[in-house]
C-alpha cells in the first residue's frame, strides 16, 4: 500500500488512479506501460477486477513493475460498482479514472491533475479521448461516431470516464457512480456532479487513446447497450424521438406513390437532412484517408452512411429496452 501523503519537496496533491477491468489480458499490458511512462506518476493505482477468466488476474498477480499497484477481485461487479469500490479504497484526495483498453499519452495524468494546483477551487476535470484505429474499418468508425475537439463546447462537455478526474469529496457528495446502471454510468455521474455545482475544467491535452470496435456486429452491440443505458437513465428522450421521427418519415415518403404530392418534397427534405447529418463524419474522415490505398479510401467513404444507419438502428432498438427496464423497476 502506498503512502498518499505528499513529501515536503512535492507540493502536489496526491492522486489515486482507479481502473476497472474484466477479461483484459490482451489490453492491460499497454495500459500499464503507458502508466509507467507518465510524466506525473500517480501515488497509487487501484485496479478492480470484475471477474476475469482470461488470465487478467494472473497478470495482476505477477506484476512487478514500478507502479504502486493494488488490485481487488470483485467478481460480478459492474463498472459503477467497481469504480465506487476502488474510489472508496483510495487514499488520495484526487481521483483519476480511466478504462482498460486504452493507451494514455505520457502527459495524461499531469494535464488531468494540474488544474487542482491553482488558487481557484477545482472539483472535476474533463480529459479527452481519441481513436487509435488499426485498420480502415476502425478508422472509418472512429471518424463517423466520435466528435473532434473543435466540435466540443467546453462549458457543456460531459467527459467519458476513459479520461476524467475529480475530488473524492465531490464523488462522495453526489453518491458516486450509479451502481444500478451498467452503461452510460459516466454520463449520469457527470450530470450529478454538474447538478451539484461542480463544473468540469476542460483539459484537452489529457488524452486517452482507444481502439474502436473491430467489426459491425461489435459496433451494433456497443450502441445498443449505450442506448439501453440512455433508456434506463431517462437520458436524451427528445434526441431519441427525433431519430424515430426521421426514420418514420423516410419510410412514409418511400411508401408514397409516385403521384403523391408529398413524395418528392419529403424525399428532397430527407436528402438535405442526410447531407447535413453526414457531413461532419466525412469532414473528420479526411485526415484518415491520407496514405491509404485507393480501395480502402473508397471503402471508408462508403462505410460512413452504413455505420450511421447501423448505429441509429441499434439506438432505436436499445432505447425502448432501457425504458421498459426502467418502468418495470419502478413497479418493483
N, C-alpha and C positions, 0 to 999 in steps of 0.2 A: 504494500500500500504506500502511495507516495505521500509526501508531506506537502500539503497545498498552501503552506504559509510562504509568502514572498520573502526572499532574502533581503537584508538591508541594502545590498547593492542593486537590487532589481525592484523598481517601484511598480512594476506591472501587476495588475490584479491576477490572481491565479485563475486558470481556465481548465475546466473539465470537459473533455470531449466524449460524447455519448454516441454509440453506433448500435443499431440492431441488425442482426444477421439471421439468416436461415438458409442453409444449403448454398453457401457462397464460397466453397473451397476453391473455385476457379478464379473468382474476382477479388477475394480478400487479400491475397499477397500484393496486388497492385495498390490497393488502398493503404495497406500498412507501409509499403515502400514510400508512397507519396507522403504519408505522415512522418516517416523518419526523415524525409528531406525538407521539412518545413523550416522556413527562416525563423519563425517563432514557434517553439515547441509547446505542446500542452503540458500542464503539470500532472495530468493523469488522463488515461484513455480507458473508458469503460465500455466493454462490448457485452451486449445481452444477446444470447443465442436463443432463438425461439423454437428449438427442437430439430436441429440439423441431423441429417442421416447420411451425409455425403463425404464426411471427413473434415468438415469445418471445425468440429470440436477437437479433433486430434491436432489440427493445425494450431489452434489456440493453445492447447496444452503444451505443444512443443516450441512455442515462440520464445526465443531467447535474444531478441533484438534490443535496441536501446530505448524503446518506448516504455513508459511507466504504465504497463497494461494490466488491467484486471478484467476478468470476464466471469459471467454468471450464466448458468443454464436455466432457462425459463421455458421449458417445453410447453407448447400450446399457446404461448402469449402472442397477441397480435402486436403490430408495430407500436401502437399507442401505449399499450401496457408495458412493453419492453422499454420504451423510452422513459416512461414515468418511473419505472423501477431504477433504471440507470441514473436518472437525474436525482432521484431520492438518495442514491448512494453517494453522489458526487460531493467532494469536499470543497470545491471551489465555488466562489460567488458568481462566476460567469460560466455559462453552459454553451458549448458549441455542439451543433448536431449535424451529422451527415449520414449518408446511406452507404451500405455495401454496394458494390458495382460501380463506384466512382473512382476517379483519379484526381487528386487535388493539386492545383498549382502550388508552387513552393511558397508563395506569399499568401495563400488562402487564409490561414489562421491569423496571421498578422493583420491582414486587411479586415478580417471579420471581428477583431477584438480591439483594434487601436482606437475606435471611437469612444470606448469606455474610459480611456485615459485622458480625455479632455475635461475641461472645467464644467461643461454642460452635462446635466444628468441624462444618461442614456440607459434605456432598459431593453432595447432589442435592435438587432442589426440584420438587415436583409442582404445576403450574398447573392451570387449569380451562379447559373449552371448553363452549360453549353454542350451540344452533342459532340461526340468523338466517334464518327462512323468508321466502319471497317470495309464497307463496300458501297456500291452505287445505291442499293435499296435503302440502306440505313441513312445515307446522305440525303436522299430524297425525302425520307420520313422525317428527319430532323428539320429540314427546311420547311416542310409542309405544316408541321404541328407546333413548332417552337418559335416564339417571338424573338426578335433581335433586341439588343439593348436599346436601340434607337426607338423602338416601339413602346418602351416602358415609361410609365409615369411614376416617378419615384415615390410621390406622396401617397399613391393608392396601391402600389405594388405589394402583393402578398407573396412572401417567399416560399419556395419549396424547402422542405426540411433536408434536402440534399446540401443546403448551404444557408445556415441561419445560426444566430447566436442570441442569447437573451440572459437576463439575470435570473438566478434561482428564485429570487424574491417575486419577480413578475410571474414566473411559471407557477409558483405556489398560489399567488393571488387569484389567478384565473382557473385554478383547479387542474392544471396540467393538460396533457393531451387527452382528447375524449376517448376513453377506452371502449365505449360501445360502438365505435366506428372503425371499420377496417381499412377503408380507403378515403382519401380527401381529409384525413385527420389533421394534416398540417394546415390546410386552409381554415378549418374550423378553429384550430388553435390560434392561428394568426388573427382571425376575426375576433376571437376572445381578447387577445392582447390589445388590439386596436380599440375595441369597445371599452376596455378598462382604462383607456387613456395612454397606453404605451405605444407611441408611434415608432415605426421602424426607421432607422437610419440606413440609407442606401449605400452599399459597399460594392460597386460594380466590379472591382478587381479581386474580390473573394470568389474565385471561380472553381467550381467543381465540374469535371468533365465526365460524361457518362455515355455509354453505348446505347443507341436507340434499339428498339425491338428488332430482331433479325428477320422477321417474316410477317406476312399479312395476318396470319392467324393469331400470332402473339400480340400484334398491334390491336386487333379487334378485341381480344380479351382484356387487354390493358384499358382500353377506352370504355368497354362495357363496365368494368369494375369502377373506373372513375365516375361514370355517370350514375351507377348504382349508389356510390358514395354520396353524390350530389342529392339523389332522391332521399336517401336515409337522413341526410342532414338538412334537407329542405333548402338547398342552395340553388341559386340562379333559376327559379321557376320561369321567369319571363324569357330568359335566353333559350331554355328548352322548348317553351311554347312557340317561339318564333321559328325554331328549326322544324317542328311539326307542321307549322303553318306553311312554310316554304315548300316542303316536300308534298304536302297535300295539294297545294296549288299546282305544283308540277304535274301530279297525277291527273288532276281535273283538266288542266289545259291539254294534256295529251289525249285524254278521253273525249274531248270535244270533237265534234265532226268538223271537217274542213270548211263547211259552210257556216259554222257558228261565228258570230261577230266577236266572240270572246277569245277564240283560239289564238289568233295571231298577236293581238295585244298582250295576252298573257305570256305567250312564248317569248315575245320580244322583251318584255319586262324581266322574265326569268333569265334570259341570256345576259342582259345587262347586269343583273344581280350576280349571276355566276362569275362574270368577269371581275366584278368588284370583290367577290369572295375569294377568288384565286390569285389575284394579282400580288398580294403580299407574299404568298408562298413562292410564286415564281421569282419575285424580287430577291428573296432570301436564297433561292436556289442558284442564282447566277454564279456566286463565288465557288460553289461546289462543282460547277460544270467544268471549270478550268482544269486542264491537264487530264481530262477523262477521255477515253476513246469515243469516237463519234457514236457508236452503237449504244454505249452507256448513256451518253448525253440524251439521245432520243428516248431511251427507256426512262430516264429520270424525269424528263419533261412530260411524258405520257403518264407517268405514275402519279403525278400530283392530283388530278381530279379523282383518280381511283382511290387514293389514300384519303382524300377529303370525304368522299362518299362512304367509304368503309368506316371511318371514324364517326360520321354522322349516324349511320345505321346502328353502330354499336351503342352510341349515346341514346338513340331513340328507344332501343330495347332495354338498356340498362337502367335508365331513369325511372320508368314505371315500376321496375323490380324493386328499386330502392324505396319508392313511395309506398308500395304495397307493404314492404317490411316495416316502414315507419308507422303506418296505420295499424298494422297487426300488433306492433309493440305497444302502441297506445291502448290497445284493447286488453292487454295483459293485466 
